[in-house]
Amino acid sequence: VEFGGARTMGTFLEQELGDDYRAIALTGYAVWVDWPGVAQGQLPLPSETNEVEYLLHSEIGRDVLFVDLAFGGTSSPFLAEDTAYVLNDGILVPATHWDALIHLEVSPAMSSLLW
């Protein structure tokens, strides 16, 4: 997979590990960024009913969630396996890109050593 013309770390890991590789997305509801020139402060809160971050916040509302996108053991998964959702500013079917996701209710800005 390429992202902006560059191959992602996940692409290298998947090539090396094959079937042993598992892709895990990281999402957050209340997210702060401290990256001068890119973004600083709190990002807008997800508010659309088809946003994964909004759904996890409004319908489950836990501090940390691990979401298995393989849907093992259920006939009616929380995120439908054939439905496109907004996730990290893209519209996609989560289970076609990741095996699982980690959702943080609050993700504070980092404390950079560079600025």
Backbone hydrogen bonds, N-H to C=O, Kabsch-Sander energy under -0.5 kcal/mol:
donor,donor_aa,acceptor,acceptor_aa,energy
3,F,6,A,-3.5
6,A,3,F,-1.4
8,T,1,V,-1.7
11,T,8,T,-0.6
12,F,8,T,-1.5
13,L,9,M,-2.6
14,E,10,G,-2.6
15,Q,11,T,-2.0
16,E,12,F,-2.0
17,L,13,L,-3.1
18,G,14,E,-2.3
20,D,17,L,-1.8
21,Y,18,G,-1.8
25,A,100,A,-2.3
27,T,102,I,-3.0
29,Y,104,L,-2.0
30,A,105,E,-2.5
31,V,29,Y,-0.9
32,W,107,S,-2.9
33,V,41,G,-2.4
35,W,39,A,-2.8
38,V,35,W,-2.6
39,A,35,W,-2.2
41,G,33,V,-2.5
43,L,31,V,-3.1
51,E,48,E,-1.9
52,V,86,V,-2.8
55,L,51,E,-2.6
56,L,52,V,-2.7
57,H,53,E,-1.8
58,S,54,Y,-3.3
59,E,55,L,-2.4
60,I,55,L,-0.5
60,I,56,L,-1.0
61,G,56,L,-2.8
65,L,103,H,-2.3
67,V,65,L,-0.5
67,V,101,L,-3.2
68,D,66,F,-0.6
69,L,67,V,-0.7
69,L,99,D,-2.0
71,F,68,D,-0.9
74,T,71,F,-1.4
80,A,78,F,-0.7
83,T,80,A,-1.5
85,Y,92,L,-3.3
86,V,50,N,-2.8
87,L,85,Y,-0.5
87,L,90,G,-3.0
90,G,87,L,-1.6
92,L,85,Y,-2.7
92,L,90,G,-0.6
96,T,93,V,-2.0
97,H,93,V,-0.5
97,H,94,P,-1.8
98,W,94,P,-2.3
99,D,23,A,-3.0
100,A,23,A,-1.4
101,L,67,V,-2.0
102,I,25,A,-3.1
103,H,65,L,-2.6
103,H,101,L,-0.5
104,L,27,T,-2.3
105,E,63,D,-2.8
107,S,30,A,-3.0
112,S,110,M,-0.8
